[in-house]
Each structure stands twice: as structure tokens, then as C-alpha cells.
Amino acid sequence: MAKKRKHKLFRYFEYKILHIDDSPHKIALGVALGLFIAWSPLLGLHIFIAIILSMLLRANKFAALVSIWVSNVFTFFIIYYPAYLVGRFIFNAFAPDRTMNKEQVSAAFNKLFAPGNILTELFTKQYWIDFIALTKTIGPELWLGCFIVGGIVAVSSYLICYKLIISHRVKNPHRRYRQY
């Protein structure tokens, strides 16, 4: 059963990304740009930023939009907590008195991002007041960590995606793709 899901996931990736009629560079740049934006803490603005930056950098807009969906309600904790820890580690070297301790951060994240709270309180005013208060408190660490982790994810995804597209097109020469 897991093999069947893996096969479906690969087929979805293959048809949605590898078959885009654009240059490998533009597609890989779109994926990388979308993933970098997905790691930014600008929740709710990811789509607009992806479209604008895709136009400015001449990246594939569809690939950018598909890849920003990595960031969603169910992946908040998976994306932002490790990014915060990276930012906190670096920020703590320069301003150790401004950072929250691990217990405080863990308690705040557990309160806000527990699956039960996300499903029941996501659309309440108090949830977003608490979320904004936490974001202001850990903002510098979060931004720094998101920039670093998002940059690493974007660069590695560009390289991987570019090589996958080139490899796919070499194996499937009967398809017509743009080469520019």
C-alpha cells in the first residue's frame, strides 16, 4: 500500500513539475523560489509574493505556486520550529538576553500548534492574538532562522529539481520541451 502511494506521489510530481513546457532553469528556479517563500513567516502572503517574485526573476509561476503549498496549517510546526531553533542558536550568540528559554518557547508552540488547537481554535480571534504575540516575541530569531533554512532548502531544491528535469528529458526525448 505504501509503495502504491509513493508511486502516485511520484506520478503527481512527474506530471505537475517535470512536464511543464519551460526551460529546466525556469522550472527549478520556480520550485526553489516557492520553497524559499514557503519558509518565510509572512503567512497569508505567500501566493502574492511568489507571483511577484516569479515575474521579476522570470521563474516558472506554476512551479512556484505548487511548491509554496508545502507551508500550510498542518506544517507550521514542522517548518517554523526548526527554523526558529536555528535562528535562536545564531541570535543567542549576539544577544543572549533577548531570547526566550526552551521551556517558554516549547509551551507557547505546544499551545498554539497542537493539532487539537489548530483544528478547533484556528478561526478564533484569541488564537490569532496569541499567534501575533508569539511572533513579535520570537520574531527576530524566527526571521533569521527562516531565511537561513529557507535558503538552504531553496538552493538544494534548485539543484535537485534541475538535475531531475534534465534527467527526465534525456530519458524521454520523444517529448517536446522548450530548451531555452
N, C-alpha and C positions, 0 to 999 in steps of 0.2 A: 504494500500500500504506500509506504514512504517513497519507494522507487517511482511509483506512478505519479505522485505529487511532484517529486523532483523533476521528472520528465515534463510534466505540464508547466512547471515554473520555467524550465529551460526553453520550452517551445514558446511560451509567452514572451520571454526575454528576446528570443530569436526573432519573432515576428514584429515585436514593437520597437526594438532598437536596431538590430542588425540589418533589417530590410528597409530602413529609412533610405530614401533616394537622395543622399547627400554625401559629401566627402567624409572620409573617416575622421579627419581632424575636426570638422564642424560637429559631427555627432559626438565624438569623445569629449570635445570641449563643452557641449551642451550638458552631457551627463555630469562632468566634473563641476561645472558651474551650478547645476541644480543641487548636487550633493553639498557643495560648499554653502549654498544658501540655506539648505535644509538644516545645517548645523548652526545657523545664526539664530539668536534668540528673538528675532523680530517676528513673533508669532502672528499669523494673520496677514502678513505682508509678503510671504514667500513667493506667491504666484506673480504679483506685480513686479517684484524685484527681479525674478527670473526672466520675465518677458522683457523688461527694460534692458537688463544686462546682456541678454541674448541678442537683442537687436544691436546694442552698442559694440559687442565683441564679435558679432556675426557668427554666433554659435547656433546650433540647431535648437529652435524653440521647443519643439515637441520633446526632444530628449531631455532638455532642462526641466520641462514641466512634469514629465514622467518621474524623473529622479528626485524631485522635491517631495514627492509623496512618501518618501522614507520617513519624513518627520510628520507625525500625526499624534493624536491624543494617546494612543497606546505605546508610542515610542518615546514620549517625553523623558521618562526616567532613564531609558537606555542611552539616549543621546546626550542629555544635558547634565546628568550627574557626573559621568566620567569627564566630560569637558570641564565642568566646574572643578573637579579634583585636580586636573592638570593646571588650570588657571590658578587655583588656590596654592598649589605647590610652588609655582613660579612667583606669584604675587606675594606669598608669605616670605620669600627671601628679601623682598624690598620693603614691605610694610606689614610686619607680623602682627602689629596691634590692631589692624583694621579687619582681620579675617575672623569669621565665626569658628568655634571649635567643631570637631567632627560630630559630637553628640547633638549640638544645636542644629546643624545642617541636616543630619540624618532624621531627626524628629520632624523638622519642617518638611522635608521631602516625603517622608512616610505619611504625614498628614495630608499633604496636597495630592500626591501621586499614587496613593493606594488605589488599587482597582475599584474598590467599593466607592471611594470618594469621587473618583473620576466619573464613574457611571451615574452616581446619584446627585452630585453637587456641582458638576461641571457648568451647568447653566444657571447657577445661583449667583447673586451679587456678592455674597460673602466669600465665595470661593475665589473670585477674581480679585477682590480686595486683598485677600491673603496672598494670592499669587503675585500681585504687583508689589506688595510689601516685601515679600521674599526676594523678588527680582531686584528691588532697589538695594536691599541689604547685601546681596551677593553679586550684584551687577558687574563690578569691575573684574572679579575673578571669573565669572561666567563668560563675559565677553572675550577675555584673553584666552581662556580655555577653548571656547567655541572657535575662535579664529585659528588657533594652533591645530586643534584636532580636525576642524573642517578643512584646513589647508592640506593636512596630511591625507585625509580621505579624498579630497579633490585631485591632488596630484597622482596618488596611486590609482584612483579610478580612471583618470585620463589615460594613463599608461596601459592599464589592463584592458580598458574598453577599446582603445586604438588598436592594440595587438589582436584582440578578438575580432574586430571588424575586418582588419586586413586578412587575418587567417581565414575567416568565413568567406571573404570574397575571392581568395585564392582557391579555396576548395569548391566554390560554386561559380565558375567562370561563365556559365551559361546565362546568369542573371545580368541584367544591365544596370550598372550603378554609375553614378557620377564620379569621375576621377579627379576633379579639381579640388 
